Amino acid sequence: MPSSPDLISLARALDLLHGLAMHQVFPHLAGTLHGGDLSFSQFNALYQLHHDGPLTIAELAKATDLSHNAASRMVEGLVSAGFAERREDPRDRRQKQVELTPAGTQRLDDMRVFTIQTYARLLSPVPAPVLEQLASALSALGPHLPKHPMLSDLAAAPDGDEPGASERRAKSTTE
């Protein structure tokens, strides 16, 4: 295991790369949210639903740090906009579960595509041998990271495919 200073140096380097990317991603996100169909809390809820969903309103309230009433209103907005739907909770029929719709998944995919393109632009001037080392290191890192649906989406996507495309293709062939 690397010593603490090595981990801190690595974390600083990752933070620098992340900061450079977020300098471009955050204004894009702000512009997306400025369109008025989603608040930041609703966008956060889409991520929570993708990662952990379907969720009850109480679970979503906790995940987004909102009161139950505020989460309920937020969900109503997501449902009205077509980004989420409510269903009866099979574990407790008095509860409602909230889950993403294809439109909600698409909204997340659009943001992920922009973020991926941003990282690609940032990495484009890096020499090929350095990129190969980075790709190898990141590939080796994957199994040690927490499990996350977005990571499995990316691992399953063919090279050059946009996030969620394989999911949409599979769905369209079954319809």
C-alpha positions in Angstrom: 0.0 0.0 0.0 1.4 3.4 -0.9 2.4 5.7 1.9 0.1 8.5 3.0 2.1 11.3 1.2 1.9 9.3 -2.0 -1.9 9.0 -1.7 -2.1 12.7 -0.9 0.0 13.6 -4.0 -2.1 11.3 -6.2 -5.3 12.7 -4.7 -4.1 16.3 -5.5 -3.3 15.3 -9.1 -6.8 13.8 -9.5 -8.3 16.9 -7.8 -6.5 19.1 -10.3 -7.8 17.1 -13.3 -11.3 17.0 -11.8 -11.2 20.8 -11.1 -10.1 21.5 -14.7 -13.0 19.4 -16.0 -15.6 20.8 -13.6 -14.6 24.3 -14.6 -16.2 23.5 -17.9 -18.9 21.0 -16.7 -20.5 23.3 -14.0 -21.3 26.1 -16.4 -22.8 23.6 -18.8 -24.9 22.1 -15.9 -25.9 25.6 -14.9 -27.1 26.4 -18.4 -29.0 23.1 -18.5 -30.7 23.8 -15.2 -31.3 27.5 -16.2 -33.7 26.2 -18.9 -36.1 25.8 -16.1 -37.2 22.2 -16.3 -35.0 21.0 -13.5 -33.7 22.4 -10.2 -30.3 21.3 -8.9 -32.1 19.2 -6.2 -34.1 17.5 -9.0 -30.9 16.8 -11.0 -29.3 15.4 -7.8 -32.4 13.2 -7.3 -32.0 11.8 -10.8 -28.5 10.7 -9.9 -29.7 9.2 -6.7 -32.4 7.3 -8.4 -30.0 6.1 -11.1 -27.5 5.0 -8.4 -29.8 3.5 -5.8 -33.3 3.5 -7.2 -36.1 2.9 -7.2 -36.5 4.7 -3.9 -39.4 5.7 -1.7 -39.9 9.4 -1.2 -38.6 9.1 2.4 -35.4 7.4 1.0 -35.0 10.1 -1.7 -35.6 12.8 0.9 -32.7 11.4 3.0 -30.4 11.0 -0.1 -31.0 14.6 -1.2 -31.0 16.1 2.3 -34.6 17.4 1.9 -37.6 17.3 4.2 -40.2 14.7 3.3 -42.6 17.5 2.1 -39.9 19.1 0.0 -38.9 15.8 -1.5 -42.5 15.0 -2.3 -42.9 18.4 -4.2 -39.6 17.7 -6.0 -40.8 14.3 -7.1 -44.1 15.8 -8.3 -42.0 18.1 -10.5 -39.9 15.2 -11.8 -43.0 13.2 -12.6 -44.7 16.2 -14.3 -41.6 16.8 -16.4 -41.5 13.1 -17.4 -38.2 12.3 -15.7 -39.5 10.0 -13.0 -42.6 8.0 -12.2 -44.2 6.8 -9.0 -45.3 3.3 -8.5 -46.7 1.3 -5.6 -44.0 -0.1 -3.3 -44.3 -3.9 -3.5 -42.9 -4.1 0.1 -45.5 -1.7 1.5 -48.5 -0.7 -0.6 -49.0 2.4 1.5 -45.6 3.7 0.1 -44.8 4.9 -3.3 -41.5 4.2 -5.1 -39.9 6.7 -7.4 -37.9 5.5 -10.4 -36.3 7.1 -13.5 -38.1 7.1 -16.8 -36.2 6.8 -20.1 -36.3 10.7 -20.3 -34.7 10.9 -16.9 -32.0 8.5 -17.9 -31.5 10.4 -21.1 -31.0 13.6 -19.2 -28.3 11.9 -17.1 -26.7 10.4 -20.2 -26.6 13.8 -21.9 -24.7 15.2 -18.9 -22.4 12.2 -18.8 -21.6 12.6 -22.5 -20.7 16.2 -22.0 -18.5 15.3 -19.0 -16.8 12.5 -21.0 -16.1 14.9 -23.9 -14.7 17.5 -21.5 -12.2 15.0 -20.1 -11.3 13.9 -23.6 -10.6 17.5 -24.6 -8.5 17.9 -21.5 -6.5 14.7 -22.2 -6.1 15.2 -25.9 -2.7 17.0 -25.7 -1.3 14.2 -23.6 1.2 11.9 -25.5 -0.2 8.5 -26.4 2.3 6.5 -24.2 1.1 8.5 -21.1 -2.5 8.0 -22.0 -1.8 4.2 -22.4 -0.3 4.2 -18.9 -3.3 6.1 -17.5 -5.8 3.8 -19.2 -3.9 0.7 -17.8 -3.8 2.2 -14.3 -7.5 3.2 -14.4 -8.4 -0.3 -15.6 -6.5 -1.9 -12.7 -8.2 0.6 -10.3 -11.8 -0.3 -11.4 -12.2 -3.5 -9.3 -11.1 -1.7 -6.2 -13.7 1.1 -6.4 -17.2 0.9 -4.9 -19.8 -0.7 -7.1 -21.8 1.9 -9.1 -24.4 1.4 -11.9 -22.7 4.1 -14.0 -19.4 2.3 -13.9 -21.0 -0.9 -15.1 -22.8 1.0 -17.9 -19.4 2.3 -19.1 -17.7 -1.1 -18.8 -20.5 -2.6 -20.9 -20.6 0.1 -23.6 -18.7 -0.7 -26.8 -15.8 1.6 -27.6 -17.0 5.0 -28.8 -20.5 4.4 -27.6 -22.3 7.0 -25.6 -23.4 6.1 -22.0 -26.7 4.3 -21.9 -26.8 3.6 -25.7 -26.5 -0.1 -25.2 -29.3 0.0 -22.7 -31.5 1.9 -25.2 -30.7 -0.4 -28.0 -31.6 -3.5 -25.9 -34.9 -1.8 -24.9 -35.8 -0.8 -28.5 -35.2 -4.4 -29.7 -37.6 -5.8 -27.1 -40.4 -3.3 -27.8 
